[in-house]
Amino acid sequence: MHRIHLSHLPTPLFHHPALDALVGTEVWIKLDDSNAGAASGNKIRKLEFLLAEAQIQEATHVITCGGEQSNHARATALAAARLGLRSVLLLRTRDPQKPPALSGNLLLERMAGARLRYITPEQYNDRDALMQEEKEKLRVEGKRAYVIPEGGSNGLGALGWVEAMREVRGQLNLGLGAGPKPFDAVVHACGSGGTAAGCVLGATAFDVAEKVIAMAVCDSVEYFRAVIGSIIVQAKALQSTLNRQSVLEIFDTWKGPAYAVADSDQLQFIADVARCSGVVLDPVYSGKALYGLKMLQPKPRRVLFLHTGGLPGLLAQAADFSSILG
Ligand SMILES: *Cc1c(COP(=O)(O)O)cnc(C)c1O
């Protein structure tokens, strides 16, 4: 499968005793929050495969979608700019007549030259059809667009996370994760399912862990079981050697009050993690996921936690932290 290199690899495996104490188990953090400059986060690994296909198809534009502060849309816009592709982003917002302020991910997208189209939550339900419409409009203008689904989560994108598990195995063999022994579980935030699908296939293929724990930040356990299952089927069709799967556990218990809204315990936890370890999680994804691991009983004893990024979104939510930080 074709892949273009957009990230600094391997990303470190980070361990800190104060973090173990705070979470209540041994935690190794894969720092994918700093793998590609401003484009950093878990989406860049998917984009290495997706944008390779866009290039093969000689695309001039990429079209994708996401929430108002979508990390995926930002990573796509920046990676596309790097490759000389234009990007069109369909972003969900409450009232498209009143576009949100230019902060966090939105600022970076505009700097990358992306065209932003705001759509309502109702329209967002038809996002795939709307992206096809945009593609058709560009085709009429003589342009060729490549459409990337929400979160870059399809079989091809998931291969990025299969390869991430190969990378972790290499690090364990070098003694960078305290030794070659596999972890008891891979734990991460789940928002569109592609990371989970890749890890479920890769963690067992490369003897990283026999269990993946996906902490949902939206929707439900049933929803993600179906979505992740279908991405796994697609990925296996692309790479027939992926014939085993680790156990997948999904929790929606710690998704907080709403998508992109964290409760005060979660915000406090994110601040505590930063103070004791210097690691900055985000309030939409990784903060809720590690908070979930802290709350989970019983816990796996030795965990690989994926820091999937999200810093621009945190900076756009500064006001939410003021009550925590005083
Ligand atoms: C998108 C995202 C996730 C979720 O990954 P999926 O593959 O979409 O499930 C987790 N963390 C951050 C910071 C993200 O941007």
The ligand as a Gaussian input file, in Angstrom:
#p B3LYP/6-31G(d) Opt

LIG

0 1
 C       -9.945000      12.295000      16.046000
 C       -9.314000      12.239000      17.391000
 C       -9.442000      11.091000      18.190000
 C      -10.317000       9.929000      17.820000
 O       -9.765000       9.119000      16.828000
 P      -10.751000       8.332000      15.839000
 O       -9.863000       7.564000      14.975000
 O      -11.500000       9.411000      15.097000
 O      -11.671000       7.523000      16.650000
 C       -8.791000      11.070000      19.403000
 N       -8.071000      12.119000      19.818000
 C       -7.945000      13.252000      19.096000
 C       -7.166000      14.369000      19.651000
 C       -8.550000      13.345000      17.841000
 O       -8.419000      14.467000      17.135000

